[in-house]
């Protein structure tokens, strides 16, 4: 059981780190840079990334290497925060380790489906190896789905994936595997929160996690309707069946057109003018970003604040990579800036 008062130091520490995260002005300045090297030099001079980039020669950095460094820094920060007041003794706080494990399994499934030999090894996040019970190097040897299932035997992921249907060509439905794994992930987070924390804390965690799922389901449902013309029943079949708003979300799935869905989202969820798919992603994610920042400064609940913080770290890395990719391909800086996820 987590004593709310005993975790106040962790909450304060998270807020201090959050205060050093990149701002809108930082991103605006980054847009004046012309290469990965210049952006790396800029980041190395910020309080947020000075330590992780201190010994890195900007002239040797490429986009993939920088992204890995930033993701490793985010993961290492999460581990340090969990260890600070021994929160890592509570199963709930394994949430980012479990998410990383699922991301690794999904990368491997995609590699198997596409037949790209051992490409997974290039994306293996080595920094997680010492914190996971999975043998990621052994898993990377799987060259078909059945072998992957054998290697996952004895883990929670085996039961989740073993009934996934194989096609005649030996591939498996990636979307269905992702739905199963994400459902397992969120179900486990909620279960661990309810078992570990008093009701006042677990209720806040569960509301935030379910809100996270609702955002994901809403965006995915729009894509299914706009790109594939899915019916309400088809959309429901592909969604994670955990929600804060339940039947209200069903009414959204049952709308006839993508335009009606955008109208519903503008009314019920997004504080933005969603007009098409290009504004949907940014508008919805910005609203989620706003809510996560609100959680960090409104809540004194360490599980809530840490969960929100790790997601904001992910947004920060995505923003940096988005800027680098835009500069690389000569995209207008104003367009890049309009698509950055920040309040």
ABEGO torsion letter per residue (X at the ends): XBBAAAAAAAAAAAAAAAAABBBAAAAAAAAABABAAAAAAAAAABAAAAAAAAABBAAABBAAAAAAAAAAAAAAAAAAAAAAAGAAABAAAAAAAAAAAAAAAAAAAAAAAAGBBGAAAAABBAAAAAABABBAAAAAABABAAAAAAAABGBAAAAAAAABBBBAAGBBBAAAAAAAAAAAAAAAAAAAAAAABBAAAAAAAAAAAAAAAAAAAAAAAAAAAAAAGBBAAAAAAABBBBBAAEAAAAAAAABABAAAAAAAAAAAABBBBBABAAAAAAAAAAAAAAAAAAAAAABABAAAAAAAAAAAAAAAAAAAAAAAAAAAAGBBAAAAAAABBBX
